[in-house]
Amino acid sequence: MKTFSTVRDIEPSADSLPFFTQRRTQKHLYFHYKLEKDDIIYGLGENMGNINKRGKTYVSYNTDNPRHRENTPSLYSAHNFLIVDGHDHFGVFFDTPSKITFDIDNTTDDEMFVRTANDNLDIYIITASDSNSIAREFLSLIGRPFMPPLWAFGFGQSRWGYQNEADLLAVMEGHKLNKLPLDWLCMDIDYMDHFKDFTVNKLRFPLLSRFVEKTREKGIHLVPIIDAGIKIEKGYDVYDEGIENDYFCHNKDGGIFKAEVWPGMTHFPDFFKPEVRKWFGDKYESLIKLGFEGFWNDMNEPSIFSSEYSRYQGRLDVIKSYLNPHHKEDKAEEAAHFDYHNFKNSVEGREVVHHLVHNLYGGYMTMASSQGIERHYDKRFLLFSRASCIGAHRYGGIWTGDNESRWDHLRTEFHQLPGLNMCGFLFSGADTGGFGGNCTRELLLRWLALSVFTPLMRNHSARHTRKQECYRFGHTKAFRNVLGLRYRLLPYIYSEFMKAALSGDMYIKPLAFVFSDEKGRNCEDQLMVGESIMIAPIMEKRQTQRKVYLPEQMTMVTYRNQQFSTEIMEKGEHTIIIPEDEVVFFIRHDHCIIIGKPAMNTSEVDLDDVELLGDGKEYRQYLDDGYTKNASMDNTRLCSRTTA
């Protein structure tokens, strides 16, 4: 890995580690840092807690847990980068493929303890003048992020339970009749033949290639799911090839590891082998030939219901757990953690227990998929994943896993967004409205008002929950307004995303990364989006007003009835009113943004035809055809009051 003048690559066996004291036991490495009272800790990507990570313990160990709560230590991804902003000012990346625990001002006040599961660890210390510069240095170190096509920035609708062509057509028709924009529809595991990867259920989708073509003619892309487990079934080509070529993970006894997931008993491809990544990635060619231009990878922690070693009969409990939000037992997680010690991966020709490299598995699947699609598709494509690690951001985006229709899960996404950007995952977002549980109209509208600004904007829900498409809630004018805003803002969102990706910057930042005054440093409910926008959404039930801190004079923008209105507001604290059918955001002083014309999908969005909003005089726009692979900062133009 490349190092920079401001980056110090430290071996954990070194006698002196900058900023930390350390000790070693037979099984673990421990690192200690003394926190000052006003130190702020940023980062850790996809995790629970606030923007400031003090006061909790976090465990990086990719875990399928859809019912996560405030004290849940592990989620679907492992992002081991944090920034200390205070008396000392530095970033630190703990590069380890296995479990690592961050106890930040939790067990002991004003102390940070980091404990690794073993000594397979490299540490990168980054120093710079401020937190934003540290984050930029880290982003330049880990590489340029994945950049999807323009259509992927449109609104996506998904549900586990769309069974056939008729279900998908009904959703498209529901959006059309209610004049609700739509760009892509997800196809969950029901499109497959008995949940087998790279297959199609011919009864449900008899002429899939024609169906994909017809929907694309309407400006809508279909996005199928791919899971990590391969069904054990002779005659199924993916299984047969995996067996013949020894492509699957071995168990601890020397055989091939068997685990139960949605298809029943499965094998897991050993993505740590280059030949397996090549084989698996090339399997996407069959779906590309059907016309698909986007994909999502799931169950790749890997999620395990039970296995040949697990101590319970798994499937019934797992299904109850997914479908019943009151079902408390999390036996899937218990079984998976047990089984991660019972199978092996081949790493550079040496078999290692999966537990020791666990956090990399989902990222390696994303790498395999992305590189395979690249070989067979000559334009930018959509790819996002559930499990990830730092480095996987180069190959695809992520969504933050299975969540619930809860107000605290809306706030969780808000707090995760800047941390995800610090770790390279610019193309990210949550299941808007919540995957599990029954979403209310109010919650969905408030969640959409946040998702308007996230690059990945997808409404996704589970079967046996309330149907969550926007038109299901009646009085669709409010939904038309918020989705319409997304498309009016697309020229800005796309431009700011591409500029950030190409220049090694964050797309979404904490307020403190731009405004370093005391109130800005400690702000937990406002974020910067791109260069010019500040957002302060309502994230509490039955609230229509909130306090907003303006660190400088700003233009408040209200979007109601599909129209913009603006008001100059002075620096300081303000109480603002935001009805649930409106969206409010702020534009920095002496800045402006570009807005486009209304559109029903991105095929109608003309990035050339924009106007300026705000009190600034000009805006530097990134502009390309939305598909170009070789994106470059050369593709910019200056928009001014006289030219826009």
N, C-alpha and C positions, 0 to 999 in steps of 0.2 A: 504494500500500500504506500502511495506517495506521501512524503512528509513535506511540510513547509517550514519556513523560518520561524513562524509563530506556533508551530506544532511540535511537541516533544513526544516521541514514541518511547515509552518506558516499558522495560521488561519488569514483570512483577517481582522478580528475584533481586531487583536492584536494591542496594542498601538505603538509598534516599529517594523518595518519591515526592516531587514538588507538591506542597499544600497538604499532603496526607501523611499520617503515620500508618504503619502497617505491621501485621504479624501473621505468622503462618502456623496452622496446626497440621495434623496428619491429613486432614480431608479438605480444609478450607483455607482461603486467603481472606483476611480481614483488613479493611481500610477505614480509617477514622479521620473525620474533619470536624473541628470545633466551629460551630456557627455563632455569628454575632446576632444580636437581637433583630437587627434590621436587614439581615441577609435575605435575599429572595432566591429560591431555587426554581429554575425553569426547565422544561424539557420532559423527557421520558415518554414522549409520543402518546401512544394509545394507552391511557391508564385512567384510573379513577382519580378523584381529588380535584383541587382547584388549579388555576394557572400557576400559582405559587404552590409548589409541591410539599411544603413543610407540613408536618403534623400527621403524616401517614407512613405506613410501610408498604412498599411496592415489590412484587416478585415478578421478574421477567421469566415467564414460563408459559408459553403459548397454550391457552386453555379455552375449550368450548364451554362457556358458561353464560347462557342467555339471560339468566336471572340475576345478573350482577347488581350489587348494592354498594353503598358508600364505602363499606369496609372490605370489599372484594379485592384481594391482592393482585390477581392475575387476570388479564383479558386475552384477546386472540393474537396479540402480537408482542414482540420484544424489541424495545427501542431504548438502548442503554446509553443515551447521551443526555447530559444535563449541563446547565450553566449555573454557576454561583455568581450572583450579582450583589456585591456588598463590599466589605473590608478588603477581601481579595476579589479578584475579578478574573474568572477563568472558565473554560469549558472542559469537560472530561468525557471521553468515550471509553467505556469498558467493553472491549471487543472480545466476547466470549460466546460460544455456541450453546451453552447450557444454562442452568438456573443461576440467577444472581438476584440478591435481595438488597433493596435500598431502604434502610430505616432512617427517615429524614425527620428529625425533631419529633419522634413519636415515642419510642421506648424511654428515651432520656431527653429532657429538654436541652435545646441548643447543641445537640450532637447529631452528626450524620455518620452512620455506620453502613458500610457496603461489604457484603459477604458473598463470595463466589462458591460454587459447588466443587470446584477443583482449580488447578493451576493452569488450565488451558486459557490463557488470558494475555491480551496486549492492551495497554492503556495509552491513550492519546490525550495529552494535555494541550489545550489551546489557550493562548493569551492574546488579548487585544484590548483596545481602549474602552469598549462598551459591549453590551450583550448582543446588539444587532451585528456588530463586526465579528464577534465570536461565532455567531450562527452562520454568517456568510462564509467564514473561513472553514467551518466544518462542512458546509454544503459543497464548497469547492474541493474539499478533500474526498468526499464520498461519491461525487460524480453527478452529472446532469440527470434530472428526473425524467420519467416517462411523460411523453406529450401526446395525448390522444387527438383525434380529429375534432373539428368544430362541432359535428352533430352530437358528440358525447357530452358537450356542455349544455345541451338541451335537456328538457325534462324527461325523466325516465319513470315508467310505471311498472311495478312488479308485484307478484303475489305467488306464494307457494299454494298452488291450487288451480292455476290456469291449465285445464286438462287437454284442450284441443284447439283447432282452428276457430271454432265457433266462439270459445271463450275469449280468445284474443281479438277477434273481430268485434265482439260486443264491447270490449274496452275501447277500441279505436272509435267505434260508433258513438259510445258514450261521451268521449272527448269531443268528437266532431259536433254532435247535436248540441252540446252545452258550450261550444266555442272555447274549449280549453286546450291550450297548446300541448303538443306531445311530439317527442322525437324518437323514443325507443321504448320497446317492451321486452321485459325479461321472460325467458322460458325456464322455469324451474325443472326439477328432476322428472316431472310427469311427461315431458316430451320424449324421454328415452324409452327404449325397449327394456322393461324390467330394471330400470335405473342403471343401465350399463353405459359407461362412457363411450362416446363416438358412435352411438346407435340412435335410431329413430323409431318410434312406435308408429308403424304404418297404418294402424287403424285410426289413430288420432290425427296423424299428419300424413295422409296418403300421398300427397304431391308437395312435399315440403319445399323443394327448390322453387316451384311455381308460386307457392304461398309467400316465401321470402321476397321474391321479385315483385309480387303484387303489393305487398306492404311497403316496400322501398319506393315504388312508384307513387305512393301516397305520402312520401316523406318520412316514413317511420321504419326504423331499423329493429330487427329482432336480435336478441342477445341471449344465447343459450348458456346454461350452466355446465361446468365440468367438475366432478368430484375427484378426490384423491384415490379412493379405493376402487379396485378392479374386481368385478364379480368373478368368483370361481365357477366357471362353466365351460366344459369342454365343447369345442366348436365355436366358441366366441373368440374371434381372431385376436383381440387384444390380450386376452388371457393366454391363449395358445402360444403367441409369440413371446410373451413374458416368461412363460415356463420354459420354452425351448432355449431361450437365450440367457436365462438366469438373471432376469431384470428385476425380480421382486426381493423385498427385504427378507432376510433369514431370521428364524427364531433362535432362541438361546440354545436350542438343542441341535441345531444344524439343519433343520428343515426349513420350509418356507412359512413365514408367519401368517396366521389366519386370524382375521378380525371381523366382527360383525358391524356393518354400517347399513345404509339404506338398501343396497342390493341383496342383503343377506351376508353370507361369509365372503370376504374379499381378501385380496393380497394388495400390499402397498408397493408401488414402484419405488425403487431405490434411487431417488433423484440425485444422490451424491455421486453416482457414476455418470461420467460424461456420455457414454453410449446410451444410457437410459434416458437422459435428458434429450438427446437427439431423437431417439425412437418415439418418445412420448410427444415431443414438440411436433414431429412430422405427422402425428395423428390428426392434428387440427386441419390438415389439408383437405380431408374429406368434408369437413364442415364449411371450409372456405369455398369449396366447389359448389356447395349448396347455396352460396350467396351471403353467408354471414360475414360481418365486418367487425364484430365485437363479441367478447366472451367474458364470463366471470367464473373464477375458480373458488370452490367452497370445500369445507370439511377437511382442510389441509393443514391442521395443526400437527398431526392428523387427529381428527375426532374418531373416537372408538366407542362403540356401544358395549361390546364385550369381546372376548377373544378365547382362544383355546386355553388360555391361562387364567382368565378372569373368574372371579369367585361367585358369580350370580348369573341368572338368565337375563340378558340385557334388554332385548328389544322392547318388551312391553313397558318397562319402566322408563325407557328413553322417550317413547312416544307419549306417555302420560306427562313426562316432564316438559316436553315441547308444547303440548297442546293445552295443558292445564296450568295457568299461572299460579295456582294455589298448591300445586304439587311440590313439596319442599325438598324431597330427597334428590340429590344430584348424583345419582349412581353412575351416570355416564362419565362425569369428571373423575370420580373415584376409580372407575375401571381403567380409564385412559392413563392416569398417572401411574397406576400399578403396571400396566402393560408397556409403558415406555421403557421399562427396565427389562422387558422380555423379548425384545427383538433388536436387530442390529442393522447398521448401515455400513456400506463399504466406502471408506474415505481414503482416497489415494492408495488403494490396494490393500488397506488394512481394515478388518472388521472391528467396529466399535459399537458399544451399547448405544441404542438410539437416544437414551436419556442425555448422553454427553454431548449430542449435537442437535438436540430436539428443536431448539428455537430457529434453526436454519431450514427445516424441512419445507415449510410452506413457501419460503422465499426461493428455494431451489425449484419448486414446482412452477412458480411464477416465471423464473428464468427459463425453464424448459419450454413453457408455453409461449412466452414472448419471442424467444429465438426461433422457435418452430414457425410461428405465424409470420415472422419477418422473412423467412425463407420462401414462403408461399404466397405472400400478399405484398404488393408493391406500394401501398399507401399506409398512412397512419391508421391505426386500429384502436378499438377500445379493449382494454383488459384491466380488470380489477379483481382483487383477491381478498380473502378473509384473513388468513394467517400471514404474517410478514416479519421481517427483521430488517435492520438497517442494511442497505445495499439493494434490497428488493425494489426500492423506489425507482431504480433505473429501468425496470422491466414492466412495471404496471402500477396502477393506483390501488388503493384499498378502500373498503368501507369498514366501519368500525364494529362489524359483527352483529350478531343477533341481539337486539335490544328489546325494550318493551314500551308500550304506550303509557309512559309515565313522565310527569313533569321533571323529575330528577334526572331522567335519561336525556331529556332535551338539554338540561343544563350541563350534563356530562359531556355531550358532544361539543357544546360551546367551549368548555374548558380544554378539551382535547385538541381542538383545531390548531392553535399556535404550536403546541408541542409536536404535532404531526408534521407541520411545516418545517420546524427546526431539524427534524430527522429526515427530510427530503421528500416526504409524502405530500406534495402539493395537490395532486389529484386525489382528493379524499372527501368523504362525507359519511353521514349515518343513514340508517333506514329511517327516512322521514316519516313521522307519525308513529314509529315503533313497530317492530316485527311481531312481537307477542302481545296479547291482550287486546282490548277493544278500545280503539282510539275515539276520542270525542271530536266534534266539529271544532271546538275552540282550540284544543291541543294541536290538531292538524294544521289549522291556520297559523298558529303561532310558530309551529315547527317549520312550516313552509317559509315563513317570513325570515327565518335564519337561513334555511337551505337555499334561498334565492341567491345567496352570496357564496356558497360553497361550490367548487368546481364540479363535484359529483353530486347531482340532485336527483334522488330516486325515492319514490314512495314505495315501500315494500312491507308486506304483511304476511302472516302465516295462515294456513288453512284453519278452519274452525274458529277464527276470530272474525270480528265484524269486517265486512268488505269495506276497504279503505280508499277506493278510488274517489277522487275529489267530487265527482258528480253524485255520489251516493248520499251526501249529506244535505241535499236540497239547498235552495237559495245560492246558486252557484256563482252569482255575481262577485262575491268576495273571493272565491277561488280563481275566477277569471282575472280578477285584479292582480292577485299576487303572482300567478303564473305569467300573466302578461308583463309584469315588471321584469321578471327574469329575462324575457326576450328583448325588452327595451334596453336592458343593461348588458346584454351579451357582447356587444362590441367592446365595452370596457372590461368585462370579466375575462374574455378571451385574450384581449391585449395584455392585461396585467398579469395573467397567468403565464403567457408565453414570454413576456419580458423577464419575469421572475425566474422562470425555468432556465432561460438562456443566459442570464447574468449571474446565476447562483445566489438568488435572493429568496426570501419567504414571500408567499402570496398573502397569507394571513399572519398578523403579528400581534403580540400584546401591545397595549397602549404604551407601555414603558419603553418599548424599542424605538419609539419615535419621540415621546415626550417623557423626559426623565425627572420631572418635578415629583414631589412626594405623593400627590394624589394620583398622578399617572402611574407611578411605580406600583402602587397598591390597588390598582383598578382591576377588578375581577369580572365585571359584567359588561365591558366594552372592548371592542377589537378593531384593529385597522385592517382594511381589505384593500390590497393594492396600495398604490402611492397616495390616493386622494380620499378614500371613503373611510369613515368611522361608523361602526354599527353599534347599536345599544338596544337590542330587542327585548320584548317582554317575555319572561320565561317563568312566570308564576300564574297559577290558576286564578281566574276571575279578577285579573288586574287589567286596568286600561290606562294606568298612568305609572310613571316611574321617574326617578331622578337621573339626570344625565350630567356628567362633568365634561365641560368643554375646556381643554387646555389652551385653546386659543380661540379667537373669533372663527366661527364656522357658519356655513350655509346649511340650515335644516331643510331637508327635502321630504315632502310628504307625497306619497303616491296613493291617490284615491280615485275611484271611478275611471281608472286607466289614464289619469292625467297627473302631471307633475305640478306641484306648487312649492315655492321656496320662501324662506325667511332667514334674514341675517340675524345671528344670535351672538351675543358677546361672550367673551371668556368667562368661565365660572360655572356654578351649579344652576341647573334649571329643572323644573318639573314639567314634563311633557305628557300630553294625552295621545294615546295610540289605540283607537278602536280596533277590534280584531279584524275588520275588513280593510285596514290600511297598513301600509308599510312606511316606516320613517327611517331615514339615515342621514348622515352628515357629510359634507364636503369641506375639506380643509381650506383655510383662508389662502387666497392667491393661487388656488388650484382649481382645476375643472375636470370633469369626466365627459366621456362621449356616450351618447344614447342613440339608439336606432329607432326604426319604425316598428309598429306592432307586427307580430308574425305568429303564425300557428305552428311552425317548426323552423328549424335552421335553414331548410332549403329556401325559405322566404326571407331570410336575414341577409341584408346587403351591408356588409361591413364598410363599404365605401360611402354609404349614404348615412352620415351621422351629423349630429349637432352637439354643441357644447352646453354643459350645464355646470354652474358654479361661477365664482367671481374671478377666476383666473383668465388669462388671455389665450393660452394655447395648451395643447396636449400632444404628447408623443405617442402615436398609435402603432402597435404592431399589426401588420396586415399581410395576410397571405390567402391562399385559396382554401384553407381549412383542411387540406389533405397532404400538403407538401411534406415529404420526409426530411429533407435537408433544411430544417428551419434555421434561420439566422437573424441576428440583430440587424442585418442589412435590410430586412423587410420592415422598415419603419418609415413613417411619414409624420410631418408636423401638421397638426390640425389647429387652425386659429379661427378667430371670429370671422375673418374675411374669407376663409377657404372651406370651413366645415359646413 
